[in-house]
Amino acid sequence: MIKHHHTLTDQHRVVVRGVALRFFLRTDDTWSPVTDTEFHQRLEEGLFDPDALRHDVLCPNTKRVELDRDDYWVWYDGSRTVGLCTFYGLAPEQCSGVPEFMTQAVR
């Protein structure tokens, strides 16, 4: 049996099996580079309904959407946070389809 371990590195750029991953969060219409740790934390927070959490109730976030492409993975928590993980060391502006995702998901 093969065991896989995921270790956060607290770095913006992480190389996994020869592929450079970069992590970004979108705030104020700008993509900001963040560490894998910060990205993962915001991703986990976005999995749960923020309104329910304010009342100490744990429910899945039904407003969350995501898009997985060959060169990136982007998600929106349905209220305030957009996360982008690019592959092959790409910058957000190099990822085709992200502007369309933003237009559709973030209204």
Contacts in CASP RR format, 6 or more apart in sequence:
PFRMAT RR
TARGET T0000
AUTHOR 0000-0000-0000
METHOD contacts of the structure
MODEL  1
MIKHHHTLTDQHRVVVRGVALRFFLRTDDTWSPVTDTEFHQRLEEGLFDP
DALRHDVLCPNTKRVELDRDDYWVWYDGSRTVGLCTFYGLAPEQCSGVPE
FMTQAVR
8 35 0 8 1.000
8 36 0 8 1.000
8 37 0 8 1.000
8 40 0 8 1.000
9 35 0 8 1.000
9 36 0 8 1.000
9 37 0 8 1.000
10 35 0 8 1.000
10 36 0 8 1.000
10 37 0 8 1.000
11 35 0 8 1.000
11 36 0 8 1.000
12 22 0 8 1.000
12 23 0 8 1.000
12 33 0 8 1.000
12 34 0 8 1.000
12 35 0 8 1.000
12 36 0 8 1.000
13 20 0 8 1.000
13 21 0 8 1.000
13 22 0 8 1.000
13 89 0 8 1.000
14 20 0 8 1.000
14 21 0 8 1.000
14 23 0 8 1.000
14 36 0 8 1.000
15 21 0 8 1.000
19 87 0 8 1.000
19 88 0 8 1.000
20 87 0 8 1.000
20 88 0 8 1.000
20 89 0 8 1.000
21 36 0 8 1.000
21 85 0 8 1.000
21 86 0 8 1.000
21 87 0 8 1.000
21 89 0 8 1.000
22 33 0 8 1.000
22 85 0 8 1.000
22 86 0 8 1.000
22 89 0 8 1.000
22 90 0 8 1.000
22 91 0 8 1.000
23 33 0 8 1.000
23 34 0 8 1.000
23 35 0 8 1.000
23 36 0 8 1.000
23 38 0 8 1.000
23 39 0 8 1.000
23 83 0 8 1.000
23 84 0 8 1.000
23 85 0 8 1.000
24 31 0 8 1.000
24 32 0 8 1.000
24 33 0 8 1.000
24 34 0 8 1.000
24 39 0 8 1.000
24 83 0 8 1.000
24 84 0 8 1.000
24 85 0 8 1.000
24 86 0 8 1.000
24 92 0 8 1.000
25 31 0 8 1.000
25 32 0 8 1.000
25 34 0 8 1.000
25 38 0 8 1.000
25 39 0 8 1.000
25 42 0 8 1.000
25 81 0 8 1.000
25 82 0 8 1.000
25 83 0 8 1.000
25 84 0 8 1.000
26 32 0 8 1.000
26 81 0 8 1.000
26 82 0 8 1.000
26 83 0 8 1.000
26 84 0 8 1.000
26 102 0 8 1.000
31 84 0 8 1.000
31 92 0 8 1.000
34 42 0 8 1.000
39 83 0 8 1.000
39 85 0 8 1.000
42 77 0 8 1.000
42 81 0 8 1.000
42 83 0 8 1.000
43 75 0 8 1.000
43 83 0 8 1.000
45 77 0 8 1.000
45 81 0 8 1.000
46 61 0 8 1.000
46 64 0 8 1.000
46 77 0 8 1.000
46 81 0 8 1.000
47 60 0 8 1.000
47 61 0 8 1.000
47 64 0 8 1.000
48 58 0 8 1.000
48 59 0 8 1.000
48 60 0 8 1.000
48 61 0 8 1.000
49 57 0 8 1.000
49 59 0 8 1.000
49 60 0 8 1.000
49 61 0 8 1.000
49 62 0 8 1.000
49 63 0 8 1.000
50 61 0 8 1.000
50 77 0 8 1.000
50 79 0 8 1.000
52 58 0 8 1.000
52 59 0 8 1.000
61 77 0 8 1.000
61 78 0 8 1.000
63 77 0 8 1.000
63 78 0 8 1.000
63 79 0 8 1.000
64 75 0 8 1.000
64 76 0 8 1.000
64 77 0 8 1.000
64 78 0 8 1.000
65 75 0 8 1.000
65 76 0 8 1.000
65 78 0 8 1.000
65 105 0 8 1.000
66 73 0 8 1.000
66 74 0 8 1.000
66 75 0 8 1.000
66 76 0 8 1.000
67 73 0 8 1.000
67 74 0 8 1.000
67 75 0 8 1.000
67 97 0 8 1.000
67 101 0 8 1.000
69 95 0 8 1.000
69 97 0 8 1.000
70 87 0 8 1.000
71 86 0 8 1.000
71 87 0 8 1.000
71 88 0 8 1.000
71 90 0 8 1.000
71 94 0 8 1.000
71 95 0 8 1.000
72 84 0 8 1.000
72 85 0 8 1.000
72 86 0 8 1.000
72 87 0 8 1.000
72 90 0 8 1.000
72 95 0 8 1.000
72 98 0 8 1.000
73 84 0 8 1.000
73 85 0 8 1.000
73 87 0 8 1.000
74 82 0 8 1.000
74 83 0 8 1.000
74 84 0 8 1.000
74 85 0 8 1.000
74 95 0 8 1.000
74 98 0 8 1.000
74 101 0 8 1.000
75 82 0 8 1.000
75 83 0 8 1.000
76 82 0 8 1.000
76 83 0 8 1.000
76 101 0 8 1.000
76 105 0 8 1.000
76 106 0 8 1.000
78 105 0 8 1.000
78 106 0 8 1.000
82 102 0 8 1.000
82 105 0 8 1.000
82 106 0 8 1.000
84 92 0 8 1.000
84 95 0 8 1.000
84 98 0 8 1.000
86 92 0 8 1.000
86 94 0 8 1.000
86 95 0 8 1.000
92 98 0 8 1.000
END
